[in-house]
Amino acid sequence: MTRQTTTLISKYIPCRSTEHYLDYDGEIEVASGTGVALFRLKGLGRAIWLLSDGGHTICEITTQLCKQLGVDNKTAVQKELITILSALVKKSAIVANWNPLHK
């Protein structure tokens, strides 16, 4: 990924495409509208899910994750964040760059 692409992506605002999920025992279970469990997230995936609320840019989420994890390497954290978000986008669970005018 080029520096220009990384700078552009860091301004994206990821947002969950569903609010059908349960958060218990440090694990998120994402469900379909009918209540069927689709997948589970824990650890970093859980933290990313909770921060992907349409109110934080990828840059802001990276900063928050670095604080939560107690690490200084923002580049590595952002790379992992983008990897996990990409997987969630493929599952249609996250909108990569949410815009409230296009919801």
N, C-alpha and C positions, 0 to 999 in steps of 0.2 A: 504494500500500500504506500503510495507516495505521501509526502508531507502535506501537500495541498489537499489530497483526499482525506487524510486524517483530520486536518483542520476543519474541513467541511462537515465531516461526519460528527465531529465533537459538538457541533451546534444542533444536531438532530435532537428531537424531543420524543423519546420512546414512550408509548402508552399501551397499557394492557387493553386487549380487544374484548375482554370479558371480565366481569366482576364476580363470576361464579367460581369462587375458590374458598378453601378453608385453610386457616393458618393454625396449626396445633403442633405441639412438641417439636418446635423448630423446623417444621416441614410444611410446605404449601402443597395442597392437592388442588389442582385445577380441574374443574368439572365442566361438562357440557351444560347447556341450558336445562336439560332434563335431569341433571344430577349425576350423570355417569362420569366417573373419574377418567380423565384423559391422560394426565401425567402428574408427577410429583417433583418438587424442587426442594433442595435443602442447601445449607451453606451459602456459597456465593450466589447460586441460582436463586435462592429465596430472597436474598438481599436485593438482587437486581430486580426481581419481580415486584417487590414492595416499592422500590424507587421509580419504577416505570409507570408512573401515574399521570403522565402528561404534563407534569409541572416542573420537570428537571431535564436539562440538557444532558447529553452523554458526558460532557466535560464536568458538569456538576455532580453527576452520579459517580464518575471516576474519583473525584475529590472526596466524596462521602465514603466511598468504599475504601479508599486509602486510609481514611481516619478510622473506620471500623476495623480494618485489618491491621492497622499499625504499621503500614509500609510506606516508603517514600517513592518507590518506582512507579510513577503514574503511567509511564508508557506500557509497562507489562500489565498493569491492572486494566488499562483501557483496551489493550489487545484481547485480554480474556473476556472483558465485558462485551466487546463487539462480537466475539465468537459465540458467546451464550445468547446474546440478543439475536444474532443471525439464525441460530437454531430455533428460537422462539418465533421469529418472523416466519420461518418455513412451516411451522405448525399453526400459523395464523393466530397465535396467541398474543402477539405484540404487533403494534403498528410502529414501524421504524421511525418515522418522522411525522408525528401526529400534529394535525392542525385542527383546532376546534371548529373552524368554518367548513371543514370537509368531512365531518363525522356523520 
